Amino acid sequence: QTGAAISRHRFALLLVGLALSMGLLTTLTRYLLGVTLKSSLSPDRIASYLGLLNAGLSAVGVLFQLAVARAVVNRLGVGSALAVYPGALIAAGACSVLLPGLAAATMAMSLERLLRQGLLRPNLQLAVMPLPDAIRARTITLVRGMLEPLAIGIASVALLALGGGARVSWGIPAIGALALVAALTARRAYALEVTSALH
């Protein structure tokens, strides 16, 4: 019943698609970094590298959410800001394809994490607000509870289809492009939802 109600509402369906793509890109960028680390560093150095990377991202993430993400949403608006995450992942994925290596894989994973946690996830919570009450509650439930394991499963199938390895980098700009189309479509739909909610 939840899925049927959302499938009949275009804007809610677009937001669900964005959340699903977020889960896919999270899985793929993490996998790409793991594969690249194994081929670039010794096990001892991998642990040290990941420790420093996670500590740095945690520190930068707080500043990013407080300063940069808020400024982006204020300047672009909620609807347009939805496109920042997929746009950045297209660029990062293309870099991983054209210039494969540890630097590109680290950049892709870092951008994905910062933009997901600091911008897209909070922005999705704002974007659902103009939805009708019943649809909004169902959309939030689906996004928070069901999509993450589904995204992991789909990403696992994609990894098997791609044969794993560095070739997974091709999947990042491809999924990012699909997410960007959804985000740009959602931008227009968001404006209509806000207008409808005000009347």
Phi, psi and omega in degrees: 000318178299312181296322181294319180295318181291322182296338178272354181246111190300312184295318178298320180295322178295319178295321176296319177298319177296317179295322178294316179297326177299315178296320178296315182291326175301312182296315184291319181292323176294318180296316180299318179296318180299314179298317182293321178298317182297329181269353185247328187231159174285160181305320180295318181288331177298314180299316179295318181298313181294324178298313179294320181296313181294322178295317179295317180293325178296317180292313181293326182299321179296313179295321180299314183292323182286324187251297188290309185299318180296319179294321179298313181294319179296323183280316186268334188091161184299313184297311182290328181295341177298335184277348184295314182300304180295325179299317179293323180288330173299313180296315181294320178293320178297322177296321179294328178285314186280327182230066184297146179155180185295321181298315181292319180294321178295317179298317181297312180294320181293314178299316181300313182294314181298314183287327178292308184286323187267338186233301188292313183298311176296326181291325175298324178294327175285323185294331182284346188300322181285351182295151173304149189308311183295316180293319180300313181298319180291322179295315179298317179299316181294314183296318184278330190253329192246336190283329183298308177297327177295316180297319178298318179296316179296318179297323179296318177296319179297320179296321177295318181294324180278351181080012179067202179066195184291345181296344179296341179300333177295330181290335183292307178293331180294311179292323177300321180294318177296319179294325179294319177300315178298319181294318179293324176292320179295330179301314179291320181294326179297317179300320178293321179295317179298315179299318180294321182291335182276350181252000000 
